[in-house]
Amino acid sequence: MILHVLRALFVLLMAAVGWATISAERPLGWLTLGIAVSVGVLLVCVDILSPRKKLAAFAGTFLGLLVGLLLAYGLSFVVQLSADLYLSDWNSADREDFVRFVNLCVGIVCCYFAISFILQTKDDFRFIIPYVEFSRQLRGSRPILIDTSVLIDGRILDIASTGLLDSRLIVPRFVLEELQVLADASDRLKRQRGRRGLDVLNKLQDHRRVEVSLYDWSSRGNAEAEGADQMLLELAKELGARLLTNDFNLSKVAQVRGVDAININDLAQALRPVVLPGERMQVKLLKAGEEPLQGVGYLDDGTMVVVEQGRGRLGEEVEFVVTNVLPTASGRIIFGRLGETPPRRRPNERSESDAEHPDVPAARPPKP
């Protein structure tokens, strides 16, 4: 809205400059009005059709106006020298009117483009001198860009509750639109995934330990930025942000493109406790393994456990000794064998300690 008002005001000011020259009844007459309006409309059309960035900060208007006036003041000397060189045969009054007209047009054009450029730059735009920064105060060193898979997964809420995330979380508008499309899908599973992602986003926005903001961004006609994944990579490079995702392929492509990516699955894998061969653990065996006599169970973190000689104890909580740990692309698999337990003695069987004391009678079964 601000840009539309600025463009309309620019055209009106150009028309006012041309109208002011008509009242003076100089030889330029109505020609100056037509030139002024034509130049104003042409520049506005060029500005609209050119790929630009979104509106960022209204505070840049004042600085843009100041920069435009300074540029116009500097160019006024060039206009005056050019008029003295090339319009020396003109009447002095006509020449002064023409110089005044050109200076006004140059001033308006410089102010317009300076304000428009600053308003359409991204949040972290900075000037080297005097190093004026229009970006909002961000938490942390670099913002974190959120992928759709992270919102659907939901573990971002638990991570945010730990206070580990001290950077601003950015959710692009096209990610929100993708969640909305999933929530409106006819497929029941997709609809549940989309609604879960929207619920997680709402909880993140209300979370007191993280700062979440929606970001409007377009690919600006870039043919390479087609699709949500490519737009995420382009936006991450533009903002200098890190990408938080659950997509294994997207994280690998991000590494190739030079974008820092954080995979929550890799983070969960790194936080799992270290298991060494020889340690004793407990697990509930749920199903039979691929090999004979194997039993399969899962730890609380989802790690798969394969226990030798455990098929006969399915459905039980067993103690096993770790024999090997096999890392895989999706996690790790722990191999073990049943823990050594003292063998059960038969009623009339003597143990080794009983053999050392023959006077001790062997255990007998109780009488019925």
C-alpha positions in Angstrom: 0.0 0.0 0.0 2.8 2.4 0.9 4.5 1.8 -2.5 1.2 2.4 -4.4 0.8 5.8 -2.6 4.4 6.6 -3.3 4.0 5.9 -7.0 0.8 7.9 -7.3 2.4 10.8 -5.4 5.4 10.7 -7.7 3.3 11.0 -10.9 1.3 13.9 -9.3 4.5 15.7 -8.4 5.8 15.3 -11.9 2.5 16.7 -13.3 2.7 19.6 -10.9 6.2 20.4 -12.1 5.0 20.5 -15.7 1.9 22.5 -14.8 4.1 25.1 -13.1 6.0 25.8 -16.3 2.7 26.3 -18.2 1.7 29.2 -16.0 4.9 31.0 -16.9 3.8 31.1 -20.5 7.2 30.2 -21.8 8.0 28.6 -25.2 8.1 25.1 -23.6 4.4 25.4 -22.6 2.3 22.3 -22.6 5.3 20.3 -23.8 6.8 20.3 -20.3 3.6 19.0 -18.8 3.5 16.1 -21.3 7.2 15.3 -20.8 6.9 15.4 -17.0 3.8 13.1 -16.9 5.2 10.7 -19.5 8.5 10.4 -17.6 6.7 9.8 -14.3 4.4 7.1 -15.8 7.3 5.5 -17.6 9.5 5.3 -14.5 6.6 3.9 -12.4 6.0 1.2 -15.1 9.7 0.3 -15.1 9.7 0.1 -11.3 6.6 -2.2 -11.2 7.7 -4.5 -14.0 11.3 -4.9 -12.6 11.7 -7.8 -10.2 12.0 -6.3 -6.7 12.0 -7.4 -3.2 9.1 -7.0 -0.7 8.4 -4.0 1.4 10.6 -4.2 4.5 10.6 -1.1 6.7 8.6 2.1 6.6 11.4 3.9 8.5 13.5 3.8 5.3 11.3 6.5 3.8 13.0 9.3 5.7 16.5 8.2 4.8 15.5 7.6 1.2 14.2 11.2 1.0 17.4 12.5 2.5 19.6 10.5 0.1 17.5 11.6 -2.9 17.7 15.3 -2.0 21.5 15.0 -1.6 21.8 13.3 -5.0 19.5 15.9 -6.6 21.6 18.7 -5.1 24.8 17.3 -6.6 23.2 16.8 -10.0 21.9 20.3 -10.1 25.4 21.6 -10.7 25.7 19.2 -13.6 22.4 20.5 -15.1 23.5 24.1 -14.7 26.8 23.6 -16.4 25.2 21.6 -19.2 22.6 24.4 -19.8 25.3 27.0 -19.9 27.3 25.0 -22.4 24.6 23.8 -24.8 21.8 26.4 -24.3 23.9 29.5 -24.4 21.8 30.9 -27.4 18.6 30.7 -25.3 17.1 33.7 -23.5 18.4 33.8 -19.9 14.9 33.7 -18.5 13.9 30.7 -20.6 17.2 28.9 -19.7 16.6 29.5 -16.0 13.1 28.1 -16.3 14.4 25.1 -18.1 17.1 24.5 -15.5 14.6 24.8 -12.7 12.3 22.4 -14.5 15.0 19.8 -15.0 16.3 20.2 -11.4 12.8 19.6 -10.0 12.4 16.5 -12.2 15.8 15.2 -11.2 15.1 15.8 -7.5 11.8 14.0 -7.6 13.2 11.1 -9.6 16.2 10.7 -7.2 13.9 10.8 -4.1 11.5 8.3 -5.6 14.2 5.8 -6.5 16.0 6.2 -3.2 12.9 5.6 -1.2 11.7 2.8 -3.4 15.1 1.0 -3.2 15.3 1.2 0.5 11.7 0.1 1.1 12.1 -2.9 -1.1 15.4 -4.2 0.3 15.4 -7.1 2.7 15.5 -6.6 6.5 19.2 -6.9 6.9 20.1 -4.2 4.3 22.9 -2.0 5.6 24.7 1.1 4.5 28.4 1.2 4.9 28.4 4.9 5.7 27.1 5.7 8.3 26.3 1.9 8.7 22.6 2.4 9.2 20.8 -0.9 9.8 17.1 -1.4 9.2 16.8 -5.0 10.3 14.9 -5.8 13.4 16.8 -7.0 16.5 17.3 -10.7 15.9 17.8 -13.3 18.7 20.9 -15.2 18.1 23.5 -14.8 15.4 21.7 -16.3 12.5 18.0 -17.0 11.9 16.7 -20.5 11.4 14.5 -21.3 8.4 11.8 -23.9 9.1 10.8 -26.6 6.6 7.3 -28.1 6.2 8.5 -31.5 7.4 9.7 -30.0 10.7 6.3 -28.6 11.5 4.5 -31.9 10.6 7.0 -33.9 12.7 6.3 -31.8 15.8 9.6 -32.4 17.7 10.5 -28.8 17.2 8.2 -28.0 20.2 10.2 -30.2 22.5 13.5 -28.7 21.2 12.1 -25.2 21.7 11.1 -26.1 25.3 14.7 -26.9 26.2 15.8 -23.3 25.4 18.3 -24.6 22.9 17.0 -22.4 20.1 18.1 -18.8 20.7 17.7 -17.6 17.1 14.6 -16.3 15.4 12.5 -19.0 13.6 11.4 -18.0 10.1 8.4 -19.7 8.5 8.1 -18.6 4.8 4.7 -17.9 3.5 4.9 -20.6 0.9 5.5 -23.2 3.7 2.3 -22.0 5.3 0.5 -22.3 2.0 1.8 -25.8 1.5 0.5 -26.8 5.0 -2.9 -25.3 4.0 -3.0 -27.4 0.8 -2.3 -30.5 2.8 -4.9 -29.7 5.4 -7.5 -29.2 2.6 -6.5 -32.4 0.7 -9.1 -35.2 0.1 -6.7 -37.9 1.3 -7.2 -38.5 5.1 -3.5 -39.0 5.8 -2.4 -35.8 4.1 -5.2 -33.9 5.8 -4.0 -35.1 9.2 -0.4 -34.2 8.4 -1.4 -30.7 7.3 -3.5 -30.0 10.3 -0.8 -31.3 12.6 1.7 -28.9 11.0 -0.7 -25.9 11.4 -1.3 -26.9 15.1 2.5 -27.1 15.7 3.0 -23.7 14.1 0.3 -22.1 16.3 1.9 -23.6 19.4 5.3 -22.3 18.3 3.9 -18.8 17.8 2.6 -18.9 21.4 5.7 -20.3 22.8 7.5 -18.0 25.2 11.0 -19.3 24.6 11.2 -18.8 20.8 10.5 -16.0 18.4 8.6 -17.1 15.3 7.9 -14.8 12.3 6.2 -15.3 8.9 8.2 -14.1 5.9 6.7 -13.1 2.6 9.1 -14.0 -0.2 8.9 -14.7 -3.9 11.4 -16.2 -6.3 11.4 -13.0 -8.4 11.2 -15.0 -11.6 14.2 -17.2 -10.9 13.7 -20.4 -12.9 15.9 -22.4 -10.5 13.6 -21.6 -7.6 10.6 -23.7 -8.6 9.2 -25.8 -5.9 9.2 -25.4 -2.1 12.6 -27.0 -1.6 14.4 -24.8 -4.1 12.7 -21.7 -2.7 13.8 -22.7 0.8 17.4 -23.0 -0.4 17.2 -19.6 -2.3 15.7 -17.9 0.7 18.3 -19.4 3.1 21.1 -18.1 0.9 19.5 -14.7 0.7 18.9 -14.3 4.4 22.1 -16.1 5.5 19.9 -18.4 7.5 20.3 -22.0 8.6 17.8 -24.6 7.3 16.0 -26.9 9.8 14.5 -29.9 8.1 13.8 -33.6 8.4 14.3 -34.3 4.7 17.5 -36.3 4.2 17.8 -35.4 0.5 17.1 -31.7 1.1 19.8 -31.5 3.7 22.3 -33.1 1.2 21.3 -30.7 -1.6 21.7 -27.8 0.9 25.3 -28.9 1.6 26.0 -28.9 -2.1 24.5 -25.5 -2.5 26.5 -24.1 0.4 23.5 -23.7 2.8 23.9 -24.8 6.4 21.3 -27.4 7.2 20.3 -29.0 10.5 18.6 -32.4 10.3 16.5 -33.2 13.3 17.0 -36.9 12.7 20.7 -36.4 12.8 20.3 -34.4 16.0 18.3 -37.2 17.6 20.8 -39.7 16.5 23.7 -37.7 18.0 21.8 -37.5 21.4 21.3 -41.2 21.7 23.3 -42.8 24.5 26.5 -44.6 23.5 26.3 -48.4 23.8 29.4 -50.5 24.1 29.8 -54.3 23.7 29.5 -56.1 27.0 26.9 -53.7 28.5 23.7 -55.2 29.9 20.4 -53.7 28.8 16.7 -54.6 29.0 14.2 -54.7 26.2 10.8 -56.2 25.5 10.9 -58.6 22.6 8.0 -58.0 20.2 8.6 -60.1 17.2 10.7 -62.8 15.7 13.9 -61.9 13.8 14.9 -62.9 10.3 17.4 -65.5 11.5 16.3 -68.6 13.5 15.9 -68.1 17.2 16.3 -64.3 17.0 13.9 -62.0 18.9 13.5 -58.3 18.0 12.6 -55.4 20.3 12.9 -51.6 20.4 14.3 -49.2 23.0 12.5 -46.1 24.1 14.3 -44.0 21.5 13.2 -46.3 18.7 16.6 -48.2 18.4 16.1 -51.7 17.0 17.5 -54.5 19.1 18.2 -58.1 17.8 18.6 -60.7 20.6 20.0 -64.1 19.8 18.1 -67.0 21.3 15.2 -64.7 22.1 12.5 -66.1 19.9 11.2 -68.3 22.7 10.6 -65.3 25.0 8.5 -63.0 22.8 6.4 -60.6 24.7 8.7 -60.7 27.7 11.1 -58.1 29.2 14.5 -59.7 28.9 18.0 -58.8 29.9 20.6 -59.1 27.2 24.3 -58.4 26.8 25.4 -56.1 23.9 27.6 -57.9 21.4 27.7 -55.5 18.5 26.3 -52.1 17.3 25.7 -51.7 13.6 25.2 -48.1 12.4 22.9 -47.7 9.4 21.6 -44.7 7.3 18.3 -44.7 9.3 19.9 -45.2 12.7 21.6 -48.1 14.4 20.9 -51.7 15.3 22.0 -53.3 18.5 22.8 -57.0 18.5 23.0 -58.9 21.8 22.5 -62.3 23.4 20.4 -63.2 26.4 22.0 -62.3 29.7 23.6 -65.1 31.6 21.3 -66.3 34.4 22.0 -69.1 36.9 20.5 -72.4 35.5 17.6 -73.9 37.2 18.4 -77.0 39.2 16.3 -80.1 39.2 14.8 -81.1 42.5 17.3 -83.9 43.2 20.3 -82.2 41.6 23.2 -81.0 43.7 25.0 -77.8 43.0 28.8 -77.4 43.1 28.6 -75.9 46.5 26.5 -78.9 47.7 29.1 -81.2 46.4 31.7 -79.6 48.7 29.5 -80.4 51.7 28.2 -84.0 51.3 26.6 -83.9 54.7 24.0 -81.4 53.4 21.1 -83.3 52.0 19.9 -82.5 48.5 16.9 -80.4 48.0 13.7 -82.4 47.7 10.4 -81.3 46.2 7.7 -80.4 48.7 5.2 -83.2 49.5 1.8 -82.6 48.1 
